[in-house]
Amino acid sequence: MAATTDTRRELEALLKSRVPLIVIETRDEPRALALLSSLAPQLASPVHTPVFQWTVTEGLRRLDIDLGGAQQHNAEPSAVLKSLRATPTAGVYVLLDFHPFLTDPVNVRLLKDICQDYDRLPRHVVLISHEIQLPRELEHFCARLSLTFPDRAERHEIVERVAADWARAYGKRVKTDRKSLELLVENLGGLSTSDTERLARKVIFDDGALLPSDLPAVMQAKYELLNRGGVLAFEYDTAQFADLGGMTRLKDWLRVRKAAFDGSAPHLEAPKGVLLLGVQGCGKSVAAKAAAGIYGVPLLRLDFATIHNKYIGESERNLRESLATAETMSPCVLWIDEIEKGVSVGNGDNGTSRRLLGTFLTWLAERKARVFVVATSNDISSLPPELVRKGRLDEIFFVDLPGATVREDILRIHAKKRHLELSDNHVRQLAVACEGFSGAEIEQAVVSAVYAAHASGSPATAPHILQEIRATRPLSVTMEEKISELRSWAAERTVPAD
């Protein structure tokens, strides 16, 4: 499979520009090797430039021409570098998974010798691995190349090839239509060549058909491939949240911008996202799901608290990888839960939160993919002014305690979930009784009523719920001062969600 034109040109330019050390961080190793091998005849040398490949299991062997087995005596990391330093042959030397050996000072010195001797003998050392931390003394010899994923035409070719394999195996054509085929090709974007083929094969070979109903499973499998660090949570089916009660102003705001987000109005600028501030338990998570439901896209949840790592630089890398995954999964809604936990600066922070904030804001300003951000926060005092100011996100909404009508909707929703029959009159009475309750507290009152009724051997009724409501001290009472302060701050700075 040929790589995209831009990647080929970039790598060819690096090989012609006297860069002795090239680093390619990728999980798509076969694609990188095929690209290097295919470029060998085009390099700026009067003769064919040889390409060699090294692995610790096999040693050194010729990659562009089959000359038999590998040189086993060069299997040891230091041995292959000594051989490269002594060789009279110019060429491209590809070292696979060499990253564990870059902590050895002998190997670092040998690589430095090879790089410094480039003017006498042009040898390009190419390091390929999923992640490479290069020692500082080698950085100024190095250029890094980002290997692009298969483009749309390549993905289409892969799917067609898999379909042809199934047709040869079973003697009939794959059952599909053009729309389903195009949707599959679109949703396979951002995966390596091997992962693209694996998912296409899984869908087609399962039943010999490619239908719209297959796409949720494809997206779930794609998410599992991308989210190797386990930082993001994924939810594909969000349509049921679009019509939930409450937050009418927020949902109207989202619907007005739907055409700009889904691309049906290309002359409109796509929305960036919203920041949701509010009282705990009042439905900020539901609002994030409603955004995904209204836009008809999957929801990715990023908990900033899980981003932090004790090692310097790891937290930023976790965030960059999570944001890259969101871009690959686009179009989607990215829900960043309790964002203040990741960007609030405190004692002993070592600047990590500040760097995380900088990484997030840079991505927010530069991203091209259709990723709508819903950031939620319970503590406005911990939010840095850079995030709260206008322009970072499109709007700041305040999610307050639910009003009477919304409390009625919440009671009906949770009663229906638990098969409780409540008359309209009972719902109105309970809504009055639970004034000052958050949505989560109303739900818990219904749950507790079901338990109490079961313990007494009778079915749950409105009096059971009323009893639980009267026994509850809501957050609006126990934290009255803090909620009052939050409301006061939000009054002039935010838009009410309802």
Backbone torsions as a table, in degrees:
resi	resn	phi	psi	omega
1	MET	NA	123.5	179.9
2	ALA	-75.2	146.5	177.9
3	ALA	-80.8	167.3	179.0
4	THR	-65.4	154.5	-174.2
5	THR	-59.2	-43.2	-177.9
6	ASP	-61.0	-42.7	-179.8
7	THR	-65.7	-42.0	178.7
8	ARG	-60.9	-44.7	-179.5
9	ARG	-64.3	-41.2	-178.7
10	GLU	-64.6	-45.0	179.5
11	LEU	-66.6	-41.3	178.5
12	GLU	-61.5	-39.3	178.4
13	ALA	-64.5	-39.8	178.3
14	LEU	-64.4	-41.0	-178.6
15	LEU	-70.6	-24.9	179.0
16	LYS	-91.3	-11.2	-172.9
17	SER	-100.1	20.8	172.5
18	ARG	62.6	36.2	173.6
19	VAL	-90.1	114.8	-174.0
20	PRO	-76.1	-22.7	-174.6
21	LEU	-131.5	120.4	-179.4
22	ILE	-119.8	130.9	180.0
23	VAL	-112.8	125.8	176.2
24	ILE	-120.6	108.2	176.0
25	GLU	-91.5	112.9	-178.1
26	THR	-160.8	151.2	171.3
27	ARG	-93.5	-5.8	-178.4
28	ASP	-97.2	66.8	-176.1
29	GLU	-59.9	-45.7	-179.6
30	PRO	-58.2	-36.8	179.8
31	ARG	-65.6	-42.4	179.4
32	ALA	-65.1	-41.5	-180.0
33	LEU	-66.4	-41.1	179.2
34	ALA	-63.8	-38.9	179.3
35	LEU	-63.8	-46.5	179.7
36	LEU	-63.6	-42.8	-178.8
37	SER	-65.0	-39.2	-177.3
38	SER	-71.7	-22.1	-178.6
39	LEU	-85.5	-13.1	-174.6
40	ALA	-52.7	-46.1	-178.4
41	PRO	-69.3	-15.9	-173.8
42	GLN	-95.9	-2.4	-175.6
43	LEU	-71.8	158.2	-172.1
44	ALA	-78.7	60.2	177.2
45	SER	-130.0	143.4	-180.0
46	PRO	-65.6	-18.5	177.4
47	VAL	-121.5	165.9	178.9
48	HIS	-58.6	129.2	-179.9
49	THR	-88.0	120.7	-178.8
50	PRO	-73.0	149.6	176.1
51	VAL	-121.9	125.4	-179.0
52	PHE	-113.8	150.7	178.3
53	GLN	-125.2	136.4	177.5
54	TRP	-124.5	137.2	167.5
55	THR	-133.4	152.8	-178.3
56	VAL	-68.1	-19.4	-178.8
57	THR	-87.8	-27.6	-174.9
58	GLU	-118.4	-21.7	-175.3
59	GLY	92.3	-153.7	-174.2
60	LEU	-101.4	134.4	176.4
61	ARG	-147.8	159.2	178.7
62	ARG	-73.1	133.2	-176.2
63	LEU	-99.4	-39.1	-173.7
64	ASP	-81.1	-21.4	178.4
65	ILE	-134.0	137.6	-180.0
66	ASP	-81.3	107.9	178.3
67	LEU	-113.0	21.4	179.4
68	GLY	98.8	-153.5	-174.6
69	GLY	-73.6	172.2	-179.6
70	ALA	-80.6	163.6	176.5
71	GLN	-84.7	99.6	-175.5
72	GLN	-64.7	-27.9	-178.0
73	HIS	-69.8	-10.6	177.6
74	ASN	-103.8	20.9	-176.7
75	ALA	-73.4	-31.8	179.8
76	GLU	-71.4	139.0	-176.7
77	PRO	-54.2	-48.6	-179.2
78	SER	-66.9	-34.1	-179.0
79	ALA	-65.6	-42.3	-179.0
80	VAL	-68.3	-36.2	178.2
81	LEU	-68.4	-37.9	176.3
82	LYS	-64.9	-37.8	177.7
83	SER	-65.8	-40.8	177.8
84	LEU	-64.1	-41.1	-179.4
85	ARG	-64.6	-32.5	-175.7
86	ALA	-92.3	-14.4	-173.4
87	THR	-67.5	144.6	173.8
88	PRO	-90.7	4.4	-172.9
89	THR	-100.4	120.1	172.5
90	ALA	-71.9	153.6	179.0
91	GLY	165.8	-173.0	177.8
92	VAL	-109.6	123.1	-176.5
93	TYR	-115.7	110.3	-175.0
94	VAL	-97.5	118.6	179.2
95	LEU	-107.3	115.9	-177.2
96	LEU	-92.3	134.5	177.6
97	ASP	52.3	46.7	179.4
98	PHE	-87.2	-4.7	-172.4
99	HIS	-57.6	-34.3	179.9
100	PRO	-67.6	-19.5	-174.4
101	PHE	-95.6	1.6	-179.5
102	LEU	-80.4	-3.6	175.7
103	THR	-88.4	-9.0	179.4
104	ASP	-82.7	120.1	-178.3
105	PRO	-61.7	-27.2	177.5
106	VAL	-66.1	-45.5	179.4
107	ASN	-65.4	-37.5	178.1
108	VAL	-63.5	-43.1	179.1
109	ARG	-65.0	-41.6	179.3
110	LEU	-63.6	-43.5	177.1
111	LEU	-62.7	-39.2	178.6
112	LYS	-64.3	-41.3	177.2
113	ASP	-59.9	-44.9	-179.0
114	ILE	-62.8	-43.7	-179.1
115	CYS	-65.4	-42.0	-177.6
116	GLN	-71.7	-18.4	-179.8
117	ASP	-94.8	12.1	-174.3
118	TYR	-62.0	-37.0	-177.7
119	ASP	-61.9	-33.5	178.9
120	ARG	-78.2	-41.8	-178.2
121	LEU	-143.3	109.3	-176.0
122	PRO	-72.1	101.8	175.1
123	ARG	-119.9	122.3	175.7
124	HIS	-95.3	122.8	172.7
125	VAL	-99.4	122.8	-179.3
126	VAL	-114.0	119.5	178.1
127	LEU	-99.3	123.1	179.6
128	ILE	-121.6	123.8	176.3
129	SER	-165.0	170.4	179.9
130	HIS	-70.8	-26.0	-179.8
131	GLU	-156.5	130.5	-176.3
132	ILE	-134.9	116.7	172.9
133	GLN	-99.3	107.0	-174.8
134	LEU	-87.7	134.9	175.0
135	PRO	-57.9	147.6	-174.1
136	ARG	-59.6	-35.8	-176.0
137	GLU	-69.5	-10.4	178.0
138	LEU	-102.9	-11.6	-172.8
139	GLU	-58.9	-40.2	-174.9
140	HIS	-74.5	-9.3	173.1
141	PHE	-89.6	-8.5	-163.1
142	CYS	-106.2	148.3	166.4
143	ALA	-127.4	140.2	-178.9
144	ARG	-105.6	140.1	179.9
145	LEU	-120.9	127.8	174.0
146	SER	-92.2	117.1	-178.9
147	LEU	-80.2	120.4	-178.9
148	THR	-71.8	154.5	175.9
149	PHE	-79.8	163.2	177.2
150	PRO	-54.0	133.4	178.8
151	ASP	-79.3	-177.9	-174.3
152	ARG	-59.9	-42.3	-179.4
153	ALA	-63.6	-41.1	179.0
154	GLU	-66.8	-41.6	178.3
155	ARG	-63.5	-39.3	177.9
156	HIS	-61.7	-41.9	179.5
157	GLU	-64.0	-39.1	179.0
158	ILE	-64.1	-46.3	-179.6
159	VAL	-63.0	-42.6	178.4
160	GLU	-61.7	-39.5	179.8
161	ARG	-65.7	-41.7	177.9
162	VAL	-64.4	-41.1	178.4
163	ALA	-63.0	-38.5	177.9
164	ALA	-65.7	-38.0	176.8
165	ASP	-61.3	-43.2	-179.9
166	TRP	-66.3	-40.9	-179.2
167	ALA	-63.2	-40.0	177.8
168	ARG	-66.9	-36.2	-177.3
169	ALA	-72.5	-34.2	-172.6
170	TYR	-115.0	-3.1	173.9
171	GLY	73.3	20.6	175.9
172	LYS	-153.1	162.2	-175.7
173	ARG	-78.0	154.1	175.6
174	VAL	-69.5	134.4	179.5
175	LYS	-79.7	114.4	-179.7
176	THR	-162.6	-178.8	173.9
177	ASP	-139.8	167.3	-174.2
178	ARG	-60.6	-41.7	-177.8
179	LYS	-62.9	-44.3	180.0
180	SER	-63.7	-40.0	178.9
181	LEU	-62.8	-45.4	-179.0
182	GLU	-66.6	-36.8	177.6
183	LEU	-65.8	-40.0	177.7
184	LEU	-63.7	-46.0	179.2
185	VAL	-59.4	-41.7	179.0
186	GLU	-63.5	-44.9	-174.9
187	ASN	-75.1	-14.4	177.6
188	LEU	-85.9	-0.1	179.8
189	GLY	-61.8	145.6	177.4
190	GLY	86.8	6.7	178.3
191	LEU	-108.5	157.0	176.5
192	SER	-68.2	168.1	179.1
193	THR	-58.1	-46.9	-177.3
194	SER	-67.7	-39.9	179.1
195	ASP	-68.2	-36.7	177.1
196	THR	-60.8	-46.8	-179.8
197	GLU	-66.9	-38.2	-178.7
198	ARG	-63.2	-45.2	-179.7
199	LEU	-69.5	-39.5	177.0
200	ALA	-61.6	-41.2	179.5
201	ARG	-66.0	-39.7	179.7
202	LYS	-61.6	-43.5	-178.6
203	VAL	-68.7	-47.8	-173.1
204	ILE	-74.7	-42.5	-176.4
205	PHE	-77.9	-9.6	178.4
206	ASP	-65.3	-46.4	-178.6
207	ASP	-145.5	11.3	178.9
208	GLY	71.0	19.9	-178.7
209	ALA	-136.4	151.8	175.5
210	LEU	-130.4	102.2	-172.8
211	LEU	-126.6	163.3	178.5
212	PRO	-56.5	-30.3	-179.7
213	SER	-67.0	-15.1	178.7
214	ASP	-79.7	-18.5	-170.5
215	LEU	-66.1	-39.8	176.9
216	PRO	-57.4	-40.6	178.6
217	ALA	-65.7	-36.2	177.4
218	VAL	-64.0	-45.3	-179.8
219	MET	-64.9	-38.5	177.8
220	GLN	-64.0	-45.6	178.9
221	ALA	-64.7	-38.7	178.6
222	LYS	-63.4	-44.4	178.6
223	TYR	-59.8	-42.8	-179.2
224	GLU	-65.0	-34.3	176.9
225	LEU	-68.2	-39.2	-174.7
226	LEU	-81.1	-34.8	-173.2
227	ASN	-90.2	56.3	-175.7
228	ARG	-67.4	-26.5	-179.4
229	GLY	-82.8	-9.3	177.8
230	GLY	71.4	20.5	-177.0
231	VAL	-84.1	-31.8	-177.7
232	LEU	-98.9	144.0	170.0
233	ALA	-107.4	149.3	-171.6
234	PHE	-127.2	137.3	174.9
235	GLU	-139.6	116.4	-176.1
236	TYR	-85.4	-46.6	-173.0
237	ASP	-87.5	94.8	-179.0
238	THR	-114.8	2.4	-174.5
239	ALA	-59.2	-32.8	-175.4
240	GLN	-68.3	-14.9	-179.2
241	PHE	-86.4	-11.6	-174.3
242	ALA	-64.2	-29.2	-173.9
243	ASP	-107.6	18.4	178.1
244	LEU	-66.6	151.3	-178.0
245	GLY	-70.6	158.2	176.9
246	GLY	83.4	174.7	177.2
247	MET	54.0	41.1	-175.1
248	THR	-63.4	-38.1	-178.9
249	ARG	-66.1	-42.4	178.4
250	LEU	-63.9	-45.3	-177.5
251	LYS	-67.3	-36.4	175.0
252	ASP	-63.2	-41.7	178.6
253	TRP	-59.3	-43.3	-179.8
254	LEU	-66.1	-42.8	-177.7
255	ARG	-64.9	-37.8	179.1
256	VAL	-60.3	-31.5	-176.4
257	ARG	-98.5	5.4	-177.1
258	LYS	-62.0	-43.0	-178.9
259	ALA	-62.0	-36.7	178.5
260	ALA	-69.3	-34.2	-178.1
261	PHE	-76.0	-43.5	-174.8
262	ASP	-83.3	-3.0	175.1
263	GLY	90.1	-0.9	-179.2
264	SER	-73.8	-13.3	173.4
265	ALA	-125.3	76.8	-172.6
266	PRO	-62.7	-19.8	179.5
267	HIS	-77.3	-10.8	178.8
268	LEU	-94.8	142.2	178.2
269	GLU	-73.8	130.7	-178.2
270	ALA	-65.4	138.9	179.4
271	PRO	-67.7	146.6	179.5
272	LYS	-83.5	-48.8	-177.2
273	GLY	156.2	-174.8	-178.0
274	VAL	-135.5	155.8	172.1
275	LEU	-110.1	126.1	-179.6
276	LEU	-108.9	116.6	174.5
277	LEU	-107.7	152.0	176.5
278	GLY	166.7	-178.1	-178.3
279	VAL	-74.5	140.9	179.4
280	GLN	-58.9	139.1	175.5
281	GLY	80.0	10.6	-176.4
282	CYS	-100.3	10.4	169.1
283	GLY	105.6	21.8	177.9
284	LYS	-65.2	-35.9	177.7
285	SER	-67.3	-37.6	177.2
286	VAL	-64.7	-36.5	179.1
287	ALA	-64.0	-40.1	178.0
288	ALA	-62.7	-42.4	179.3
289	LYS	-68.6	-34.5	177.6
290	ALA	-64.8	-37.7	178.1
291	ALA	-60.9	-44.9	178.5
292	ALA	-65.8	-37.9	179.6
293	GLY	-66.7	-42.2	179.7
294	ILE	-65.1	-40.4	-179.3
295	TYR	-83.5	-9.7	176.3
296	GLY	67.4	38.1	-177.5
297	VAL	-130.4	164.8	176.9
298	PRO	-66.5	160.5	178.2
299	LEU	-115.0	128.2	173.1
300	LEU	-110.2	130.6	-179.9
301	ARG	-110.4	124.9	178.9
302	LEU	-115.8	116.6	177.3
303	ASP	-93.6	111.5	-175.8
304	PHE	-61.9	-26.3	-179.4
305	ALA	-64.8	-28.2	-179.4
306	THR	-83.5	-9.3	-179.2
307	ILE	-71.8	-35.7	-171.9
308	HIS	-64.5	137.7	178.7
309	ASN	-135.0	145.6	-175.9
310	LYS	-68.7	-20.5	-178.5
311	TYR	-86.8	134.9	-178.8
312	ILE	-61.0	129.6	178.7
313	GLY	93.6	-22.5	-177.3
314	GLU	-70.2	-37.5	-179.5
315	SER	-62.4	-44.6	179.0
316	GLU	-63.9	-38.8	178.9
317	ARG	-65.8	-40.9	177.1
318	ASN	-58.5	-42.9	-179.3
319	LEU	-67.7	-44.3	-179.9
320	ARG	-60.3	-42.5	-180.0
321	GLU	-66.4	-38.7	179.3
322	SER	-65.6	-42.4	178.9
323	LEU	-68.0	-36.7	176.4
324	ALA	-64.4	-39.0	177.0
325	THR	-63.0	-42.0	178.4
326	ALA	-60.6	-41.7	178.7
327	GLU	-64.0	-39.5	180.0
328	THR	-67.3	-32.8	-179.6
329	MET	-83.7	-2.4	-176.4
330	SER	-62.1	150.9	1.2
331	PRO	-75.5	137.5	-179.0
332	CYS	-158.9	168.5	170.1
333	VAL	-105.5	129.5	177.7
334	LEU	-104.9	111.1	179.6
335	TRP	-95.6	114.8	178.5
336	ILE	-101.5	104.0	-172.5
337	ASP	-83.1	132.8	178.2
338	GLU	48.5	61.0	-174.5
339	ILE	-61.5	-25.2	-178.7
340	GLU	-63.8	-23.9	179.8
341	LYS	-68.2	-20.9	-178.4
342	GLY	-100.2	-23.6	-171.7
343	VAL	-119.7	1.2	177.4
344	SER	-80.7	134.8	-175.9
345	VAL	-94.6	128.3	178.9
346	GLY	-139.0	-177.2	179.4
347	ASN	-66.7	141.8	178.5
348	GLY	73.9	15.8	-176.1
349	ASP	-78.9	-23.0	-178.7
350	ASN	59.6	21.0	178.2
351	GLY	80.5	3.7	-176.7
352	THR	-62.5	-46.6	-178.5
353	SER	-62.2	-39.7	178.5
354	ARG	-63.2	-40.9	179.0
355	ARG	-69.0	-37.7	177.0
356	LEU	-62.4	-43.1	178.9
357	LEU	-61.9	-43.9	179.2
358	GLY	-61.9	-42.7	178.4
359	THR	-61.8	-43.5	-178.5
360	PHE	-66.6	-44.8	-178.1
361	LEU	-67.1	-37.3	176.8
362	THR	-63.6	-45.0	178.5
363	TRP	-62.7	-41.0	-178.6
364	LEU	-60.5	-37.2	-177.6
365	ALA	-79.5	-29.7	-169.8
366	GLU	-105.7	-13.4	-172.5
367	ARG	-64.7	147.5	179.8
368	LYS	-110.5	-23.4	-175.5
369	ALA	-72.2	159.2	179.3
370	ARG	-82.8	82.8	177.6
371	VAL	-122.5	112.9	179.5
372	PHE	-94.2	122.7	-175.2
373	VAL	-93.8	130.3	169.7
374	VAL	-120.0	104.2	179.2
375	ALA	-99.5	134.7	-179.9
376	THR	-118.8	150.6	-179.4
377	SER	-151.5	142.5	175.1
378	ASN	-103.8	-14.9	-171.9
379	ASP	-128.7	95.5	-177.2
380	ILE	-68.5	-25.3	-178.5
381	SER	-66.8	-21.9	-179.0
382	SER	-92.0	-7.4	-176.9
383	LEU	-81.7	129.9	178.1
384	PRO	-70.2	148.4	-178.2
385	PRO	-61.8	-26.8	179.6
386	GLU	-61.1	-31.4	-177.7
387	LEU	-84.1	-35.2	-172.7
388	VAL	-79.9	-25.6	-175.2
389	ARG	-64.5	151.9	-179.0
390	LYS	-61.6	143.4	177.5
391	GLY	106.1	-28.0	177.2
392	ARG	-68.3	-52.7	171.7
393	LEU	-120.2	165.0	-172.2
394	ASP	-69.5	-36.9	-175.7
395	GLU	-156.1	154.5	174.1
396	ILE	-114.3	118.9	179.7
397	PHE	-107.1	145.2	176.3
398	PHE	-108.2	123.8	-179.9
399	VAL	-100.7	104.7	-175.8
400	ASP	-94.2	176.2	173.7
401	LEU	-58.7	142.8	-174.7
402	PRO	-68.0	142.5	174.4
403	GLY	-76.3	-178.8	-173.6
404	ALA	-60.3	-47.2	-178.2
405	THR	-62.8	-41.9	-179.8
406	VAL	-68.7	-36.2	177.3
407	ARG	-62.5	-37.7	176.3
408	GLU	-62.2	-44.2	179.0
409	ASP	-61.1	-43.0	-179.0
410	ILE	-64.2	-42.1	178.5
411	LEU	-62.0	-43.6	179.8
412	ARG	-63.4	-42.6	-178.1
413	ILE	-60.4	-48.8	-175.3
414	HIS	-77.3	-28.4	174.0
415	ALA	-68.3	-42.8	179.0
416	LYS	-62.4	-39.0	178.8
417	LYS	-58.0	-33.3	-174.8
418	ARG	-107.9	18.7	174.1
419	HIS	58.3	40.3	176.4
420	LEU	-99.0	134.7	177.9
421	GLU	-94.0	114.7	177.7
422	LEU	-123.4	130.4	176.6
423	SER	-75.6	162.0	178.8
424	ASP	-59.3	-36.7	-180.0
425	ASN	-65.5	-42.3	178.2
426	HIS	-64.2	-41.0	-179.8
427	VAL	-61.7	-42.7	179.9
428	ARG	-64.7	-41.4	-179.9
429	GLN	-64.9	-42.6	179.9
430	LEU	-67.3	-36.9	179.3
431	ALA	-63.4	-37.5	176.7
432	VAL	-67.7	-41.8	-177.4
433	ALA	-65.4	-30.9	-176.4
434	CYS	-100.7	28.4	174.8
435	GLU	-59.4	136.0	-177.8
436	GLY	89.4	-2.4	178.4
437	PHE	-85.9	146.0	170.8
438	SER	-82.0	167.3	177.8
439	GLY	-60.1	-39.6	179.4
440	ALA	-65.5	-37.2	179.9
441	GLU	-70.3	-35.1	176.0
442	ILE	-64.9	-45.1	178.2
443	GLU	-58.9	-44.1	-178.2
444	GLN	-65.3	-32.8	176.8
445	ALA	-63.8	-41.5	177.8
446	VAL	-64.9	-44.0	179.6
447	VAL	-61.1	-46.4	-179.6
448	SER	-63.2	-36.0	178.4
449	ALA	-63.7	-39.4	178.5
450	VAL	-63.0	-44.2	178.1
451	TYR	-62.3	-45.3	-178.4
452	ALA	-63.0	-42.0	179.6
453	ALA	-64.8	-41.2	179.2
454	HIS	-62.5	-41.1	-179.6
455	ALA	-64.0	-32.1	-179.7
456	SER	-87.7	-4.2	177.5
457	GLY	79.0	19.4	179.7
458	SER	-126.3	157.8	178.0
459	PRO	-70.1	148.9	-179.7
460	ALA	-69.4	137.3	-179.3
461	THR	-136.0	178.5	179.9
462	ALA	-58.8	-40.6	178.5
463	PRO	-60.2	-34.8	177.4
464	HIS	-62.2	-43.4	-179.5
465	ILE	-66.5	-41.5	179.6
466	LEU	-61.1	-40.1	179.1
467	GLN	-62.1	-42.0	179.2
468	GLU	-68.0	-37.3	178.1
469	ILE	-61.9	-44.3	-178.2
470	ARG	-68.4	-23.4	-179.7
471	ALA	-88.0	-3.7	-175.2
472	THR	-100.3	135.6	171.7
473	ARG	-101.5	102.0	-174.1
474	PRO	-69.5	165.1	179.9
475	LEU	-60.5	-31.7	-179.5
476	SER	-65.2	-18.4	176.8
477	VAL	-95.6	-48.8	-176.3
478	THR	-69.6	-27.5	179.2
479	MET	-125.3	44.2	-174.1
480	GLU	-59.5	-43.5	-177.3
481	GLU	-63.9	-44.8	-177.8
482	LYS	-65.6	-41.7	179.8
483	ILE	-66.8	-38.1	177.5
484	SER	-63.2	-40.8	178.2
485	GLU	-64.2	-40.9	179.3
486	LEU	-63.7	-43.2	178.8
487	ARG	-64.0	-40.4	-179.9
488	SER	-63.2	-42.2	179.0
489	TRP	-64.9	-41.6	-174.1
490	ALA	-74.4	-22.9	-172.6
491	ALA	-55.7	-41.2	-176.8
492	GLU	-102.9	-4.5	-172.0
493	ARG	-117.0	-12.0	-173.8
494	THR	-132.4	170.6	176.1
495	VAL	-106.3	130.0	177.0
496	PRO	-60.5	136.6	-179.6
497	ALA	-74.4	-21.6	-177.8
498	ASP	-126.3	NA	NA
